[in-house]
Amino acid sequence: TVFKEDLESEELWNKIAPDVDVIRLGKKDNFWSMGDGSGVPCGPCSEIFFDQGGDMAKTEDDRWLEIWNLVFMQYQTDGSGELLTLPKPCVDTGMGLERISSVMQGVSSNFDTDLLDPIVKSVGLISSKHHSYPNSPLGRKEHEFAKRVIADHIRACVFLISDGVVPSNSGRGYVLRRIIRRALGFAHKIGIQQPFLGELINVVERTFEGVYDITTKKDVIQSILLVEEELFSQTLSRGMQILQEHLNRGTLSPESVFQLYDTYGFPLDLTATVAKENNVIFDVEKVEALMNEQRIRSGAGFSWKHNDADGLNNLESLDGRSTFSGYESIEEPDVLITSCCEISGKSWITIDPCPFYPEGGGQISDTGTLTDVDTGEIFQVKQCTRLSGDRIALMLDHPVNVGKRVSACVNQEKRHGSSIHHTATHLLNAGLRKYVNGAIVQAGSLVTSDKLRFDFTHSKPLTPEMVSQIEGYINSLSIQQLPVYTTIMSLEQAKEANAMMLFGEKYENTVRVVGVGQRANPESLELCGGTHVSSLAPLFPFKIVSETSAASGTRRIEAVAGISALRWLEDKQRHLEKICTNLNVNPDEAVEMVLKMKTKLRQQEKELLVLKTTDVIGSGGNSVSIGNVCVHVIDPPENTTKKAFAKIIQSYANSKREGAPESWHFVKCGNLLACTVDPFNPDVKAGVVSAHAGKMLRALFEEIGGKGGGNDTFAQGILENANLNSNEIAQAAKEIIEV
């Protein structure tokens, strides 16, 4: 096929393959663009189809199999519909490997080729343990489709993770997480409820043996997939509950479908299937528009806009030599300024040799000074950044001319602090793999002169025992003053030595390896270009100061070592001394005293709460009843904490429910709205929300505006419009229970 206006392509095809039909098609089929907006490359395309014919073609759509596509990138859009000619046109060509394979192997589908069929069959074996076709909620055709989706997706997941992509909420990690969850959504549809993706790694490995290196990364892949499956399991039941609440009311808005997808990780396919089973439809195009907006926000979408506010792209104009010498020395007495430029009012230069470490590998850049060897003028080095060709650009506080000779001096204290924390980061990684999980993956790091931050894949918080073990491990090694050494070797030698490599990083054939301890049996061995101390002695003491969640499935540790740890401990000591002074106790008595005070305060809070609740209940409030819906309005209690306020409202609501257990009771206090009901009372009229306070409140907020939730007995939330009167609330609630 060719674009109907592309006569040149038609003429060429008639010359190349005179016996093959050439069909003209319109812009919808044969004109391709890389996106929307101005400046987007585009052009006509020509597609090659294979006629499967005969028994291969179950339908007319099955008959024509596209196997190749050529896009002639010769235009770009100007935003108004006009096409501008590109100065350097090109051809974007692509062949479908699986489709060519299906043609060569004489099968009707990509999934019947030796690239995918073994994986599909393995999915079938797993699903047969959970559901046979007669018992499956899906028919044979839908069941087969689900197996194919899972097979395709697990292959993609294995390849992505083996190439260093880790699930996250942005960029390529966001794409991976959605692929995993879509596969799990289809697994749920065919009855697979337990984690199973790890069982498919072996068949993917066997199928692509010799093409993709999966064997050495299997444990990591298995660990990451298991974490994602556990996370999805936690959100799936919640998402299904919310979906069912919407379906019970007979409506499903695009916003609700998107919320299920984005907030709860609920696959769109699964939502569509469940909605269809309940004879409910929703606006798919609107949902896809909302999803596309989220892709752009997360960085998973594509944008032709590029933000270079600092103009750092222009740094490549610095073409002078710049050889890094900072491993050997932090001072150079005589260096040459080889190039300079000014960008956004800032002066940038290159020097040769250069002792300043540029930001990279999670480590911040060096700072320091340059001193003119002739005049003694001092230039402050504010920042260093790496350029192509391993050159280094330095940002100065004021301009300097090319050709000058200067002495260079790195800020020693800052460099030493960064080196301490970079070495500590390597040992933290080793400690986590030793005491937590041998298959954890580094998901990010930051090394500064006074602290370190380390992100890693793990689904649960570390226990206090794990934290203590890791700290003890690193402090024990530091006390032993084990040596830290570096070796330059080939990448193959590093692999043979089992050196740890940053997951997903691409390395040159020659690499720098940093080891800790004895060379024959190192505590840590990693590929690394950062700066390190020569002995572990300066790392003592090492202290983990926080362990938190960085994202779904990712934990974050912040830690300090050496002088920074001592400063941190001194700061905590000062705080403890202040507490002891105010409590008039010794440090070893402080904990017991605080616990006593806490117990006494709680008792006083309870007594105060009882008094305030009695006042509120005694005041009665204003009430409106419509049928078995009662709305009570009370004034906010004065001088009350948020927590106490919520308890007072709940106590007041409970008193109303106990007085009329057959009714729904709503309590409005300012912009707060609470709901309570007796879920076991047979006289309660409930409708589609059943006798469940949380479901009722969520349904009510969809009608009148607000956000909140709760359990079957009590729920509360915030009204968007605090001026709604009792009658409006009661009427809206009455309509819900009468559906």
Number of C-alpha atoms within 10 A of each C-alpha: 20 25 24 17 14 15 12 10 19 20 12 11 18 13 10 10 10 11 9 9 10 18 12 15 17 13 14 8 16 22 19 19 16 15 14 13 15 16 18 17 22 23 25 23 25 25 19 16 13 14 14 18 13 8 9 14 15 12 10 9 8 14 18 15 19 15 19 17 19 19 20 20 22 18 22 21 21 14 12 8 10 10 18 14 14 15 8 8 14 13 13 12 13 12 13 13 12 18 21 18 18 21 18 10 13 13 15 19 17 20 22 19 20 15 19 20 17 18 26 23 17 18 25 20 11 17 22 15 10 14 15 15 15 9 11 17 14 16 13 13 9 15 20 16 14 23 24 24 19 24 25 17 21 24 20 16 24 25 18 19 23 21 17 19 22 28 29 21 19 18 18 18 20 18 22 23 22 21 21 22 22 21 22 31 24 22 25 17 19 26 18 18 15 13 17 18 25 18 13 20 23 14 18 23 19 14 18 14 12 9 8 15 14 23 14 9 16 19 16 20 26 19 20 23 25 19 20 23 20 14 17 20 18 12 15 20 13 13 20 17 12 16 19 17 20 22 18 16 15 15 15 20 15 19 14 16 24 24 17 22 21 17 10 19 21 27 24 18 14 19 22 16 14 16 20 12 9 13 11 17 15 18 12 15 10 15 20 15 13 17 16 14 12 16 18 14 12 17 16 17 15 12 13 12 9 6 7 9 8 11 11 13 11 12 20 14 12 19 16 20 19 25 16 19 16 18 13 8 13 19 20 19 12 15 21 20 21 20 21 24 20 15 15 9 10 13 17 25 26 25 28 21 20 28 25 32 27 25 17 15 15 16 22 21 22 26 22 21 19 22 18 17 16 9 8 11 10 16 19 16 23 14 20 23 20 17 17 9 9 12 21 28 27 24 23 21 15 14 16 17 12 16 13 15 20 24 17 27 21 22 16 14 10 18 23 17 24 27 23 32 32 29 25 28 23 21 22 24 21 21 23 20 15 15 15 17 14 15 19 19 23 19 20 15 18 19 26 21 22 20 23 24 21 22 22 21 27 24 19 13 13 17 11 8 10 16 21 13 17 24 19 16 18 22 20 16 19 21 14 12 17 18 18 20 17 17 12 13 13 15 18 12 14 21 12 9 12 11 18 18 17 17 17 13 9 10 12 8 10 13 18 19 21 24 23 23 19 13 13 7 10 15 16 21 25 21 21 19 16 21 19 24 21 17 18 26 18 21 27 23 21 26 24 19 13 11 18 14 16 16 14 17 20 25 21 21 20 18 23 29 29 23 17 22 21 16 14 16 15 12 12 12 13 11 12 15 16 12 16 19 13 9 14 12 15 14 14 9 12 18 13 11 16 14 11 11 12 12 12 11 12 11 12 12 13 12 11 14 18 15 12 18 20 14 13 19 17 10 11 13 14 13 16 16 16 14 12 19 21 25 25 22 18 18 12 16 16 8 8 14 10 9 8 18 19 15 15 24 25 20 18 20 23 20 13 22 21 12 10 15 21 19 23 29 26 30 25 28 19 16 15 20 25 27 30 29 29 23 18 13 12 11 12 19 19 22 16 19 23 16 23 22 28 24 23 28 27 23 24 20 21 11 13 15 13 20 17 17 20 19 12 19 17 22 23 25 19 19 20 14 13 14 9 14 13 20 15 12 22 23 16 16 25 21 11 17 20 11 12
